[in-house]
């Protein structure tokens, strides 16, 4: 039997190692502290990443107090996606090489992400003493999310005056607007209103308030105190209850340095360390921070008349047709306990009545940073789209694209016009579009023309990344950046393919709008956003707003200025008269600060940072597979020991478990044979050996059929299939539909339907399940009496009120309350079975002990009458 299992195991392993091209298409660079894997052809970006990792390592060591780690870094071409992720247990960083389609405030993407992600690794893996010995349970891994993200936001804003969220303008705007209104979060709100919330700034909550809070700590107690806090936390160990019971560990502080219930009672761990380092617990520290922000935000104001009041994200660019101003909006609704839905729409403001009208609802994710356009009674906008991917080592399953749609103001119809990896665009008309793409393997851009259904590349820019484009006379105006520089404004001569600088401060200039010979744009010259006007005739610059925050301005024919401004509830649209004030950038500190910018040179990688005579580029295949030999995680419970392993590229992973109570063992091996097919082999080393295959057959983000997924399970012992399943998923503007068809080895066939219609903070849900054995025939009485469950159920979920209150000690937070009336009908001829089941459920969201989500409920139905209880799940981040 063991030989057979080994043969079957190798049958899975060998193809997954040698057939998948990804293993052989990667090289790697290695320094003292980092191993960087990258696809062949991406050497430039790999060198750049390694340079910044080593250059800024001293900063992250200084802030996190941790220098005892070596990190694996994997670069991946994510197309239009820009992102990074840190894996704590594997000490690995994944970086997408795309620049993204929004004007983030950093001078170089790889510099920014290198600081951010390695700060995560430094903080989360900081452990010593017992914390080092039990590294899987180190306390620094189990901190609230605003701490985990807060230190990284502070770090990314520390290495340069021109990088990071704290200096970009948006964080300052959110914090000061909420401080002025007395709406800054308490420590319990910052802890629990994080990932799952419908309160602005939504998923950015831990980044914004965590970053601002850590900035306050550093300014008040010194940067050394931050590292000291993480160093002391690193001496603690967090033990789950199962392991604590296994080793007979008493509650709380029975053994010095070990905590058991400290996530429920912060005073025994988090506040204890805070008082040791800062002299106060976090409740007091947050109160002090609130007072500090409120004091410095007394002068915060938006000068103008507020038009919208929808507490949502809105595009920071608008467009006008002379009768209306158009903008995009995205908000989050809480339609069920711990479940959010994004609602996106195209809206218009009537210039006369100032009334807001919803023109179109969008089922796709909205790119709020992508400019709108107008031509011939049509508004053009871009939304995110994607298709099936090729092999990717960072677990992203799509190739991102963007689709430009037109909305006809006369017919009220939408139309898909162009799909590509669009970085920015300008509309001549529906059949003629200039658009920008970014280079994949090196820094730079491409300019393309879509005309009469044909795509033509017009120009290559190897030293410039273009993100916005507008026609002006016989040339173009563009927003662009050099490598390791800021977003600035240039004039483009398409014949010469040359860029002439117009405004090149070390800050950000963006959101360009042309009004005759006046270029309207947004800039964060003074640490917050304002709207400026540049004369294309004499070069004079005027500031047009006096607000504490103003973005994406457009001026109408009547001379009114419309712009986005931050309020305590979100980004809203305002209007005001233009107020011109001359600005001399050359004579201001804005230009003088440019002297502090890093002198970027890849040669410093080998000469000054790595002290290497030459780059040592090696084939990554065997290096990648060597990671399988060392399990990245080891856990012990009162029943078993489990080892987890994964290769560097995340193409192959395994889990081996040994239960020392009954002596049994299991192995689960997952790999990608022919991407996007995923293969899983599972065995208990005795009687059970199963091979499973699953794959997306179709993927799209446009309304309608979103994906088709297939799954197939095969019994390797009997050489017979176990089950086959097909899942179809449809996503429309305000409803989703899922159909799953399955057939198992016993000829049992089933069809399950999920339908959900959404509105605001509620939904209508329909669930139907039909099952039948193919050998029993198809007459109705046989189907009804075949013994298989058949039902249809309808329910309504509605949020009825929110509590949004809690305690830091003990660590409990009460969220939203939902009511769920439901009705089910069982399809059967059995008269002893209750066919109709109706009831009502009342549920309360509860967050307990930092990481635990609990839905408490009281339920009544016509069969079981009154019942109550809770549904529990853990969320470490």
N, C-alpha and C positions, 0 to 999 in steps of 0.2 A: 504493500500500500504506500509506504514512504517513497519508494522509487517512482511509483505512478504519480504521486503528488509532485515530486521534484520534476518529473518530465513535463507535467502540465504547467508547472510554475515557469520553467524555462521556455515553454512554448509561448508564454505571454511576454517574458522578459526580453528574449532575444529580438523579436521584431520591434518591440518598443524602443530598444536601444539602437538598432542598426538601420531600421527602415525610416524612422523619423529624421528628416533632414535637419531639424533645428539643432540637434546635438552637434552636428558637424559643421554647421554654418556660423558657429560662434568662436571668437577669439577672446583672449583676456590679457589684461595688463595687471601687474601686481606691484605694489609698493609695500612698505613696512607695515602699514595699517589697513590696506584695502586691496581687494581683488575685484577688478572690474571686468565683467563679462559683457560683450557687445556683439551685435550681428556684424558679419563681414561687410566692410564698406563704411562702417560708422566709427572708424578709428579717430577721426577728428574730434567727435563728440565724446569719445571715451577718454582721450587725453585731457580734454577740457574739464571733464567731470573729475578725473583723478587729481588734476591740478588744484581745483577748488576744494576738494575734500581735504587734501593735505594742508593747503594754505590756511583754511579756517578751522582746522582741528583744534589748535590752541584755544580759540574762542569757546568752542563747545565744551572742551575740557574744563575751562575756567568757570563756565556757567553751570555745568552739571556735576562737577567734582569727580568725574570718572574718566580715566585714561586707559583702563585695562580692558580694551576690547579691540578685536579686529573684525572688519565688516566686509561682507560680500555685497557687491553692487551689480545689479543687472540692468542694462539699458535695453529699451524696447521701443520700436517705432510704433507709437500709438496714433499715427496720423494727426488729426486735429486735436486729439486729446492731449492735455498737459496734466501731469500728475506725478505723485510720488507716494510711496508707502514704505513703512518700516515694519519688519517682522522681528519681534523681540526675541522669541525663543530661538530663531535661526540666525539672529544677528545679521539680517539681510536688508538691503535697501533696493527697491524696484523704482526705476525712473523711466517715465515716458519721455521720448525725445522731442515731442511736438511743442511748439511755442504757445499754442492756444490762440484763441481769437478775441481775447480781451486785453486791454492795456494794463496789465499788472505792473505795479511799481517796483521793478527790480531791473538792474542793468544787464543781468545775464541770467537766463533761466537755470543753467546748470550750477551757477554760483549760489543762487537762491535755494534751490532744492537740496544742494549739498549741505548747506548750513541747517536747513529745517529738519531734514530726515536724520542726519547724524546726531543732531541734538536729541531727537527721539531716542535713538539707540543709546546715547550716553546717559540720559536720564533713566530710561526704563531698565537698563541693565546694571545700574549702579547698585552693587551689593558687596557686602563684606561680612566676615564672621559667619554666623549662622545663615545670614542672607545669601552669602556666596555659596555655602555648602548646599543649601536648598534653593538653588537659583530659580527653579520652576515656580517657587512660591515667594519670590522676593517682593517685599512690600512696595518698592518703587513701581512695580508693574500694576499695582492695584490702587493707584491714586485716582481721584475724580478726574473726569475728562478735561475740565477747565485748567487743571494743573498740567496734565500731559500736553495739551495744546498750548497753554499759556506760556510755558518756558520756550517753546519753539518759536512762537510769534515774537517774543522778546528777542530771541537770538537772531532771527532773520532780519530784525529791524536794528540790529546793533552793529553789524560789520561794515555798514556804509550809510551815509546820510540819505542815500537815494534808493533804498531797498526796504521792503517789509511792510506789512499791513499797518503797523503803528505810525509810519511816516507817509503812507500812501494818501491818506485823507479820509477814506471811508470809515475806518475805525474811530478816528477822532470825531467824525461827524455823528456816528451812532452814539458813542459814549457821551459826548457833550449835549446832544439833543435830549437823551434820556435823563442825564444829570440835571439839566435845566428844568425838566418836568417832574423830577423826583421819582423817576421810574427805573433807576439802576437796580439790578438784581441783588437780592441778598445771597448769602452763601448757599442756602438750600435751593434757591431758584437757579443759581448758576450751576449747581450740581445736577439738578434734575431736568431743567428746561434746556436740554442739550440737543441730542439727536432727534428725539421724538417730541416735536413741539410745533404748534401752529402760531407761535408768537414770534414776531420779527425780532432779530434777524435769522430766525429759523435755524438751519443746520450750522450757521456760522456763529451761533451763540457762544460755544466754549472758546472759539478762536478770538472773538472780539473782546469779551469781558475777561477771559483768562489772560490774554496778552496785556490789556490795560492794567489789570491787577498786578501782574508780575512787574510791569514797568514801575508801578507805585512802590512795590516792595524794594526794587533795586534802588530807586531814588531815595527812599526813606531809610533803609537799613543797609544799603551798600550791596554791590553785586556778590561779594564774598558770602553774604548770608544765603543766597540762593543755592550755591554749591554746598554750603554747610547743611542746609535743610535736607538736600538729597543724600548727602553722605550719612547723616544720622538715620534717615529713613532706610537707607541701604543695610543697616545692621538689623533690621526687623525682618521677620518672616510671617507671611500670612498663611495660615493653615485652614484648608477647607474642613468642614465638620467631619467628613468621612475619615480623612487622614488623622485628624485630632482624636477621634474615637479609637482609631486603630492603635495609636501609640499611648492611649490613656492620658492625653494632654488635658489638664484642667482648664476651665474657662479663664478668659482674660489673661492676667499676668502671672500665671502659675510658674512659668519659667522665664527668666530675664531674656528680653529680646524677641520673645515669641508672642504673637497675638492670635487670638481665635475669633473673638467677637468684635474686633476693633472697627470693622466696617459699619457695624450697627451703633457703636458708641465711640464716636470720633475722639472724645476726650482721652481715651486710653491709648491712642496712637497718633492720629493726625494732629490733634490739638496739643498733645503732650510734646511732640517734636517742635511744633510751632512756638509754644511757650518757651521751650529751651533755646530756640534760635532767635525768634523775634520778640519774645517777652509777652506775647498775647496769643490767644486762640484765634481760629479763623473767623468766628462770628464777630469778634471785636475788630480784627484786621479788615474785614469787609466793610464794617460800619465806618471805620476810619477812611477807607478808600472812597466810600460814597461821599463823605463830607468833603474830602479833598477835591473830587471831581465836581461836586456841586458848587464849591467855592470858585473854581476857575472857569465855570461855565455860566456865570451870571450874565455875561454879555452876549451869549449865544442868541442869534436871531436870524430869521429868514425874512428879508424885506420883500414883500409882495403879497398878492392875494392868492390864497390857497384854492385850487380848483378841485382837486381830487381828495377824497377822504376814505380810502379803501384799505389802509394799513397793509401794504404789500410791497414787493419788489417791482420797480418800474424801470423801463429802459432809460439809460442816461443820455439817449439821443432821441430827438423827435424830428418830424418832417412836416411841412405844411403845403397845402395846395392853394392858399389864399383865402379859403373859406373855413378850413378846419386845421387843427394840429393833431397829428397822429402819433400814437405811442404804443409800446407793448407793455403788458402787465403780467406778472406771475405771482400768485399767492398760494398759500398752503392751507388746506382744510383738513380737519380732524374728523374723518367719517366713521371711525371705529376706534376702539381702545388700542392705543399704541400704534395706530395706522394712519398715515398721512397720504394725501393726494395733492399733486401740483395741478393748479388750474391756470392755464395760460390763455390770453386773449389779445386781440388787436382792437384798440379803442381810438375814438376820435373826440376832440373837444371843439364844439361849435364856437367860432370866434365872436359871434354876436351874443348868443345866449349864455355861453360858457358852460352849457350842459354837456355831460359825458355820455357817449353812446358806445355800446359794445358792437363792433362790426363782425368779428369772427372769433369763434372758440377754436383752440388749437389742442390737438391730442399729443403733439410732439413736445419734447423739451424745447424751451425757448432760449436762444442765445441773446440775452439782454444787451450784450456788448456789441452786437452786430447792427450796423446802421440800417435804418429804413430808407426807402427811396420812393419817389412819386413821379409818375408820368402818365399823361393821357387818361385821367380819371381812374387810375389804378395805383394802389399802394403795394409796394414790394417789401417782403420781409423774408428772413432766413430762419429756418428751424433745423434742429439737429436730426440727422438721419444716420443710418448705418446699414451695412450688409454683412454677409458671412466673412469671417476672418481667415487669414492664413495662420500658420503657426506663430503663436505669441507666447513668450515665456513668463508673462506677468499676470496671467489669469484674466486678461481682458478678452471678451468673446466677440467683439465687433470691430469692423473697420469704420471709423466715424467719417461721415460726410455731412454736407449741408445741402438742403434743398431750398431754392428760392421759390416762393409762391407769390402770385399776384392776387389782389383782392379788388374786384371791379366795383367801384362805388355806385354805378348805375344798376347793374344786375345783381349785386350782392353775392356774386359767385367767386370762389377761390379756384386757382389753377396752378398746378405744379409747372414751373418754367424750366428750371435748370438744377441738376444735381452734380456735385463734384466736391473735392476737398477745398471748399471755398474759404479763403482767409479774409476777404473783403471784396466789395463789388460796387460798381457804378452802373446804373440803368440808363441806356439811351432810349430804348423802348423794349417791348416784350420779346422782340426777336434780335436784339443787339445788346449784349451785356459785356462789360469789361470786368474781369474778376482776377483776384490774386490767389496764388497758391504758395505754400512754403516748401523749400527744398527739404528732402527727407534726411539725407546722409550728411549734409553740411549746412552751415548757416547761409541763409539767402532766400530769395523769392523768385517767383515766375509771374509774369503778366500774361493773361490769356484773354482771348476774344471769343465770345459765343455769338455767332451770327447765322441766322437762318438754319438753325439746327446743327451747325458745324462748330467744332472747337479748334482754335488755332493759337499756338503759343507765340506771343509777340516779343517777349524780352526775358532775359535772365539777369538777375542781380545777385552776384555772389557775395557782395559785402554789405547788403542792405536787406532788411526785413520790412516789407511794406504791408500795412494793415488797413489803411483807408485810402480812397482815391476819388478825386473830383475833377471834372474838366474845367479849365480856365483858359479862355482865348484859344490859342493853338497848342496849349500844353496841358499838363495835369498838375494838380496839387495833391500831395500824398502825405500821410503820416507814416513815418518810417523810423528805424533805429539801426545803428551800427552795432556790431557785437560788443558787448560790455559798454553800452551807452543807453541813453534814455529815448523814449518816444518823442520825436521832434517833427517839425513840419518842413517839407522840401518842395521845390518845384521840379517837375519831371519833364525833360525834353525827350519824347519818345523816339525821335529820329536819331539822336545821339546816344540815347539810352543812358543819360547822365542825370544825376540829382544835384540840384543847386540848393544849398541850405537857406532857409528863410528865418526860422526861429530854432535855435539849438541850445537851450538851457540844459543844465543837468537834471531838471525836473521833467514832468510829463506834460506834453501838449497833445490833445486828442479831440475827438468829436467835432470835426470840422464841418462848417456850414457856410456856404458862399452867398453873399448878398451884394451883387454888383462887384465893386472893387474892394469890398470889405470881407475879410475872412474871420468868421466867428469861431472861436475854439474854447476848450476847457483846459485849465492848467491848475496845478497844486503848488504854485510858487510860495505861498505863505503857510504851508502845512495843512491847508484845507483848500477845497476846490472853489474856483471862481470862473466867471466867463469873461473872455477877453476878445478884443477886436484888433485885427492886424490890417493895416492899410497896405494893399498890394501896389499902391502908387508911390508912397513916400516912406513906408516901413514903420510908421508910427503905431504904437501899441496903446490901447485904452482898456481899462477895466470897465466892464459894463454893469457889474453887480456889486452891492455892498453887503450881501448876505454872508453868513458864516459858512454856508455851503450852497453851491449852485453849480449844476452840471448840465451839459447837453443843450445849450441854448439855441433857439431859433427866433428870428425876428420876422414878424408878419409885415404885410404891406402898410398897415396902419402904424407901424413903429412899436408895437407891443412885443416885449420879450417873454417867451415861455421857456421855463427851465425846470429841472428836477432839483428838489431840495429835501434835506433830511429832517424828519420830524421824530418825535419820540415813538411813533407807531410805525414808521417806515418811510420809504422814499415817496414823496408826493409831487404833483405838478403844480407850479406856481406861475403867476404872470405879474409883470411889473413894467413900468416905463424904463427905458434905457437911461442909465446914469453913467456918463463917460467920465473917466478919470485917467489922465495920462500916466503911463508907467514907463520908466527908463530901466530896462533890464541890464544894460551895460554898466550903469552907475550903481546898481544895487548889489546887495550881498548875494543875491541869487546866482550871479555869474561868478563871483569871487569864490564861492564854495566849491566850484568845480575842481579846485586844486587838490582836494582831498580824495578824489576818485582814484581807485586802484589803477596802476599802469599795467594793463593786461598784456601778457605775453606767454604763449604756450612754451617758449623755450625755458621759462622759469621753472617749468615742471621738472626738467632733468637737472638744471644747473643750481637752482636755489632751494627748491622744495624737496625733491626726491634725492638730489645729489647723485643722480645716475648718469653714467657716461652716454648711454643710449637707451632707447625704449626697448624693453624686452617683450615683444609681442609673441604670444604662444597660442597654439591651437587649443580651443576650449573644451573639446569633447570629453577627453579622459579626466581633465580637471573637474568638469561638471559632474561626471559620474562618481568621482571620488567622495563627493559629499554624502552619497548614500551609505558609505561605510561607517559614518559617525552619526548616530541618532541625534537630532537637534533638540529632542524633548524626551524626558523620562519622568513618568508619574507613578506614584505608589498610593494605593488605597488599601482599605481593610480587606480587600478580596484579591486584587491582582496588581501586576506590574505591567506597564504599557510603554513601549518604545515607539517613537515616531521619527521617521526619516524622510528626507526629500532631497532631490538633486538641486543644484543651484538655479536652474532655469525653470523649476516648478513643473517640469514635464512628467516627472515620475515621483510617486510618494508611496510610503508603506506604513502600516501600523501592525506591530506584533504585540500580542497580549498573552500573558501567562497567568492563569488563575491558580494560586497555590492553595485554594480551599478544596477544589475538586480535581486539580491536576491537569485541567484542560488548557489548550493553547489555540490561538487563532492567528491567521495572517490575512491581511487585506492589502492588495497591491493595485495601485491605480496608475495608468499611463495613457498616453495618446499615441496610438498606433499610426493612424492616418488622420491627422487633424482635419476637421473638427470632431472626429470620432473619439470618444473617451472609452477606454477599456478598463474594467475592474475584475480582478481575480480574487476570490475569497475561498478560504479553506479552513476547516477545523482539524486538519491532519488525521481525520478518522473516516467519516462517512460523507461529509458535505464538501463538494468542490463545484463552485459556480463561476461562470464567466459571463459578464454583463457588458453590453455595448450600448452607448447612448450618443446621440448627435443631433444638432440642429440641422434640419434640411432646408430651412428658409428663415431669414431674419430681415426685418425692416422696421423702421420707426414711423412711417407714414400711416395715416388712418386706414383701418381695414385689417387684413390679415397681418399680424405682427411676427409670428413665428410658427413653424411646424417642428416639433421635436419627436424623435423616434427612440424607443428603448427596446432592447432585446436581451433576454436572459437565457443562458444555456447550461444545462446540467452536464458536467464533464464525466460524471460516473455512468449515467445511463445513455449518454450521447443523444439526449433529447432536449428540445427547447422547453423552457419553463414558462415564459410569457413573452408576449409582444405587445407594445403599446404605442399609440400615436396620439400626440397632444397638439391640438390646434388652438391658437390664441388670437383673438380679435380685439383691437383697441380702437374705439371710436371717441368722438369728442366728449361725450358724457356717459359712456357705458363701456363695459368690457364683457367679453364672452369667451369662455373656455370650454372646449370639447375634448374629452379623453376617451379613446376607444381602445379596449384591451382584450386580449385573448390568451388564455393560459393553456397548459398542457392537457388539462382535463376537458377541453372543448368548452370551457365556460367563457362566454363573451359578455362584455359589459360596456355600457355607455354612460358617462357622467357629464353633466352639464352644469356650469357655474355661470350665472349672469348677474352683473352688478350695475345698477344705475345710480349715479352719484348726484348729489346736490349739496352744496354748502357743507354743513357739518352732519351729513347723514347719507344713507344709501338704502336702496331697495335691492334685496338679494333673493335669487331664485336658484335652488339646487335640486337637480333631478338625477336619480340613479336607477338604471335598468340593468338587470343581469339575467342571463338565460344560458342553459346548456344546449349546444347545437344538436346533440343526439336525441333530444326529447321532442323534436318537431316544432311546428310554428303555430298550432292552433291556440287561440286566446286562453282557453281554460287551462291548457297545459302550462302555458307561460305563467299564468297567475298562481298556479298551485305547484310550481316546480321547487319551491322551498327557498328560493333566492330572494334576497331583500330587494324590493322595488318601492320607491317612494318619490314624492315631489314635495318640496318645502319652500315656503315663501316667508321672508322675514323683513322687517324694517329696522334699521339702526339709526338712532338719532341722538346727538349730544344735547342734553337738556340743560346742563349748567356746568360751570367749572369751579373748582375749589382753588387750585393753584396756591396752596399753602402747605407748610410742613414744618418739620423740626430738624435741627442739626443734631440735637442730642435728646432722644435717640434719633437715628437717621431715617426719617420717614417723610414722604412727600405725597400729598393727595392731589390728583390731577383732575381729569374730566369725568363726568357721570353720564352714562349712556342708558337709554331705554331701548329694549329689543323685543317688540311683539312678534310672534311667529305662529305659523300654522303648517302642519305636515299631514299629508294623506298617504297611507300605506296602501299599495295596490295589491290586494290579495282577496281570495274567495273564502278564506278561513273566518267563520263567523265568531270564533273565540278571540280573535285579535282585534284590538281597538284600531279602527281605520283612521279616525280623525284625532289628531293630537294638536292642541292649541295651548299657548302659554305666553308668558311675558317674563323678560329677564331685565334686571336692574344691575348695572355693572359700574364699579368705581375703579379708575386707574390708581394704582399705588406703586410708588418706587420705595424700596426698602433696602437699607444697608448698601448704598452706593450703586450696586450693580444689578439688583434684582427687580424684575418687573412682575407685579402681582395684580391680577384682575379679580377683585372680590365681587361676588355676585349673590343676589337673592333671586330665586326663580320659582315661578308657579306654573304648573300645567295641570290638565284635567286627568292625568294618570297618577303621577307621583305627588301631586299637590305641592306643598311647600318644600323646597330644598335650598341649601345655601352652601357656599364653599369658596374656593379660589382656584385660579389657574396661574401657575408660576413658570417663569422663564428667567434665565440669567443672561445678562449682557455686560461683558467686562469693559466695554468701551461705549 
